[in-house]
């Protein structure tokens, strides 16, 4: 089992290239199922989750291969096997997004109930209710969801919560439905806009993406196309947190400030200065951070994926910050690891009170999921002594060359093997919110970059 060895160092300096968005690339790969032919996706990150989605598609008869630097060729045959098997879906919750395109194109789908990070109960009821409104009929047995529809029919679907993956599934299904589909209370994330652009390039007619009302005009046929994935705003947030913790001045190449305005405002209040440039986002920090209060909300609010980085920053900030998790019932599990490093954090339900300390203390800690694992690595940049973050396989699922990118801007981070008994083989993954909390409560080619870890038992 591999981990990251981290030591505090001097201020950061240099350029980091932000990879393509994981949470967009996975949905675009699924959307390729809508049309026979050879699709090409550019700017696809070389990460484990992309490899897992490639295996899901391969199980259906699709051929997935790398064609060059960060490009994927996805060859979709005329005849597909409309099943996503358990052993693949349980490794990555995002696999549920094959349900919409399979029903849209083939009128049938058999998909294993998804796994995912242990962030509390995250049902897929909204996906099924929405697809039922379009005419699908579902049965559930032996851990699988089976859906059928002679042909989906356009309808108006009102989501009870702006779920990202539910919006994705409905948009893809509606792209091949008969008539017009209106999705009210749709998710508004930049990745939704990226999917809409891809569907439109395939011949669909999607309008309103990025707003709470998305309109999809169904098409009889779609065609294969080429598309470039947008930059990963969560990876950009990761390196913004790094410069806040270690100080210095860096350039996040390709990062887009218009995709993360709320976060940039919050970071400005903490003392991280950012500026949008033609190359990306320039960021700097030269003093101890200031505490702020944080509440996670659907986009354009502060994303739950950003929270581990903000909590880590608050742990060494001047003052006290209150962090409220409004999307998941249990996404503070990494707090105990930060406490091992000397952080003063008290959890109360879905709130955390973070009292900043001058400096953390290096310690062995374990990555519980992708973003929390990355945040723990960053915590080591603000700690005395050495920090060892075990469970590198979690981080590899969402980050390409994480240690190398940190090294390029002057951070003292290396990968090494560990026999830490606290390390688990369980893997988790990024969430897709399904509801606000009560305020009172074909190719076998490996296209990712696994580095010395097992994918066995992986769970989004």
N, C-alpha and C positions, 0 to 999 in steps of 0.2 A: 504494500500500500504506500502510495506516494503522498508527500505533503509539501508545504512551502515553509522554508526557513527565512525569517524576516528579522532584520536589525534596523534600528533607527539610523538615519544618516543625515546628510546636509540637505539644503533646499533642493527641490526638484527643478529640472531645467531640460527643455528639449521639445520634441514633437512626437505625438502619439497618433497613429492612424486609426480612426474608429472604423470598425468592421461593419458589415451589413447587419441589419437588425434580425436577430434570432426569431423574435416573435412575429416578424413579417415573412421571413424566408420559409418557415414551416407551413404557414397558411398558403403561400403561393405554390409551394410544392404540391399541396393537396388540391389546389385549384386546377392544376394541370390535368387532373383526372377528367375534367369537363370536356376536353377536346382531344381527339385522336391526333397523333403527329408528334413532331419533335419540338419541344419547348426548350428555350435556353434562358436560364436565370443567371444574371451576373451579380457580382458583389455578394456572393453567398459565403457566410463565415465557415471556416473549417473547424467545426465543433462537433461534439458527440451527438447532440440533439439532431443535427442535420443528418448524421449517419443513421440514427434510429428511424427518422422519417423516411430516409431512402430505403431502409429495409422494409418498412410498412408498405411502401409503394411497390417494392420488388415482389412482395408476397402476392400482390394483385396482378403481376405480370408486366409491370412497368420496368424499363431498363433505365437506371440512373448511373451517370458517370461524370467524372470531372473532365472538363474539356480544356482547361487552362487555369490561369490564376484566378481563383475564387469564382469560377463559372461552373454551372451544372447543366448537363444535357439530360433532359427527361423525355424519353421516348414512350409515348402512351399508345398501346395497341388498340385495335378495333374491339377485340374481345378482352374483357377484364374479369378477374375473379373478385366479386364484390364483397370481400371479407377482410377485415383487419383482425388478425388473431391475437389471442390473449397474451402470448409470450412477448409480443411487440408492443401492444397498446399499454400494458401494465408498466412498461418502462418509461412511457412519456404520455402525459395527460393530453397534450396537444393533438394526439392522434385522433381524437374524437371529431376533428374537423373534416375527416374524410367522409363523414356521414352525409353531409349536405351535397357535395358533388356527386357521390355515388347515386343518391336518390334522384338528383337532378338529371343525370345522364342515363342511368340504367333503370331507374324505377325500383331498385332494390338495394339493400345493404345489410350486412351482418357485421356488427362491430362489437368487440369486447367492451365491457364497462371499463372506463378509464381508471388508471391509477393516479399518482401525483403526489405532491408534497403534503405533508401532514399539517395543513393550516386550518384544520377544522372541516366541517361538513361542507362539501361543494357539489350540490346535485346538478344534474344536467337536465332538469325538468324543463327549463326554458327552451333548450334546444328542441326537445321532443314536442312541447306544446306548439312552438312556432312552426315546426315542420308539419305537425298535424293540421294546423290552419291551412297549409298549402296542399293538403290532401293525402299526406302520408299516414299509414296505419302501422302501429308498432306493437310488437310483442317482446316480452323479456323472459328469458329462461336460460338456466345453466350459465349465468354470468355474461350472456350476450344480449344485445339489442338487435332485433330484426325489424327492418322497415320495408314497406312496400308501397308502391303507388303506380297506377297505370301511366299517368303523367301528372306531375305537379301542376296545380292551378294557382295563378296569382291571387293574393289576398292581402288584407291589411293585418299586420301583426303588431301588437303592442307589447313590448318587453316590460316586465315588472321592474327590471333593473338593467342598466346599460352594459350588459355582459359583452365582453370583447369576443369570445369564441362563439357565443350564440349569434351575434351579429354576423360574424364570419360565415358560419354555417348557413344562415338564412340567405345571405347575399349570394353565396355560391349555388345553393339550391334554386333560388329564384332566377338565376341567370339562364337556366334551361327550362323554367316553368312556362306555362302558357298564360299570357297576359301580364298584368302589372302587379308587382308586389310592393307594398309600402311598409317599411319597418319604422315604427314609432318608438321613441326613447332608445334609439340605437346608440351603440358605443361611438365615441368620437375620436379615438386615438389616431395618430398618424399612420399606424399600420393598417387601419381600416381604409384610409385614403389610398394607400399603396395597393391594397387588394382591389379596390375599385378601379384604379388605373390599369391594373393587369387584366381584369375582366373586360374592361372597355377595349383594350388592345386585342382581346380575343374575339371581339364582335358583339359583346353585350352592351347594354345601355344602362349605366348606373349613374345616378345624379344624387346630390345631397350628401355624399360621403364627407365626414368631418363635422356634420351637424347631427342633430338628434332625429332627423327624418331622412331616411334613405329610400330612394325610389329605384326599383329595378324593373326594366322592361325585359321580359324573357325572350330568348332567341331559340329558334328551331335547331340551329347548329352553331357551334363555336369553332374557332380555328386555333392551331398552335401558334405561339408567338415568342418574342424575345423581350425580356424585361430586366431592369436593374433594381435591386433591392435598396431601399432607403437605409441611411446610417442607423446604427443602434443607439438610441437615446439612453438606454440603461447602461450600456458600456461607457458612454460619454459621462454620465452621472458618476460612475465609479471613479474615473480619473479626476473629475472635479473634486470629489471627496479626498482623493489622494493628495492633491495640491493643498487642500484646506488643512489636512492633518500634518503634512510634512513641510508645508510652505514652499515658496518658490514661484516659478513662472513657466507655464507650458502652453503649447498649442495643440488643441484637439482637432486634427485634420479631418475634414468631411463632416464634423458634428454640426447639427442644425439647431440654432437657438430658438427658432420658431416652433420646434417640437417639444420644448421644455421650459417655456416661459415662467410658469409658476415655480418650478424648482430653482431657476436662476434668480428669481426675486427672493426666495427664501435664503439661498446661499449668499446673496448680497447683504442681507441683514445679519448674516453670521460673520461676514468679513472676507468672503471670497469675491474678488472682482472679476467680472467676465466682460468680454467684448466680442461681438460678432464681427468676423473678418471674411474676406472672399475665400480664404482657405478653410475656415471653420470657426472655432471658438477659442479665443485667447483667454487664459485664466491665470490669476495670480493671488497669492496670499502672503502677507509678511508679518503677521502678528497673531496672538492667541485669538481663537474664534470666540464669538459671543453666542450665548444661548438664545434660542427661540422656541416657540411652541409649534408643533407640527401635527396636522391631522390628515390622514390619507383619505382621498376621495377619488371617484372616477375622473378620468380625463375631462377637462384640462386641469384638474386638481393634482395634488402631489400623489404620485403613484405609489402603491404599496411596495413595488420593487425598489423604490428609492429609500425606503425607511431604514433598512439596516445600515446604510451609509450615513444617514442623518443621525441615527442613534449613536453610531461610533464617533461621529464628529462632536456631538453634544457631550459625550463622555469625557472629553478633554477641553470643553469650552468653558468660558467664564460665566458662571451663573447656573440657573436651574431651568431646564426645559421640560415641558409636558408633551409627550407623544401619544396621540390617540389613533388606534387602528380601527377604522370604520368598515373594513371590508372582510376581514377574516378573524375568526374567534381565537386562533392560536398561532400568531406569527411573531412571538417574542422568544422563541426557544433559544435563540443565539445569545440572549441576554445573560444567561448563566455563564456562558463562555467569556463574555466581556467582564463579568464580575471576577472571574478567575484572574483576569489581568488587572484587577484593581479598580474597575469602574464602579461608580456609586449609582446604581439603578434599582428602583423599586417598582415592581409591577403591581397594578391594581386593576383587575379585569382586563379590559382592552385598552388600558392606559399604562404608560410607563413614565415615572418621574426620574429624570436624569440630572443628577447634580455633578457638574464637571469637576474633574480633578486636574492638577497641573500636568501630570504625566502618568501613563499606564505602566504596568510592569510586565515584562515578557514572561510568557508561560506557554505550556503545551495546551492547545485547544483543538476542537474538532469542528469541521465545517458540516452544518446540518443540511444545507441546501445551497443552491448556486449563489444567490446574492448575499446571503449571510456569510457564506464561506469567503467570498471576495472581501466583504467588509472586515472580517477577522484578519485577513492578510493586511489590509490597510491599517487596522488597529496596531499592528506590529511596527508600523512606521512612526507611531507616536508613543512607543514604549521603551523603557530602559531594558537593556539586555536583549536576549533572543526570544523570539516567539516562533513556535512551530505549529502550523495549521495542518492537521492531518485531514485526509479525505479529499485529496486533490481532484479525484474523479468527479466530484460534484461540480467543482468550479470549471473543469474542462467541458462540461455540458453546455456552458453558456459563454465561455471566453476562449478566444483563440490566442495562444502564445501569451498568457497573462503575465508570467514571470518575465519573459523577454521584453514585453512592452514596458513594464515597470523598470526594468534594468536600463532601458534605453533613455529614460528620463532621470536616471541617477539613483533610483531606489535600490536598496540592498536586499534583494529577494532572489532566492534560488530554490530549485526543486531538489528534493532528496527523498530517499526511502525512509520508512518508519516501521517500527514494530509496536507502535503505540496501541495498547489493548483497548483504548477508548474508541478507536476508529471502527466504524461500522461499514459493512458492504452495502447497506441500504442507500439508495440514491433518491433524490427528490427532484422537484422541478418547479419552474415558475408558475404562479397561479393565474387563473382567470376568474375574476370575481363573479359570483352568482347571486349576491344580494348583500345589502347593507346590514350591518349588525344593528340590533336594537340598541339605541343610545343608552339604555339602562343596563344592559348586559355585556423484380426481374433481374437486377444486377446484384451480385454478391460483393461487388467492389466496395471497399471501405472508403467513404468520402470524407470522413471526419479525421481527427487527429488524436486517437487514443494513445496515451503514453503510459504504458505499464500498469494499467488498471483493468479491472473486470467490469463489464457492463451487466453482469449477472445481478438480478434483483433490482435493477433500476426502476424508479417509479415514475410529470407534465409532460 
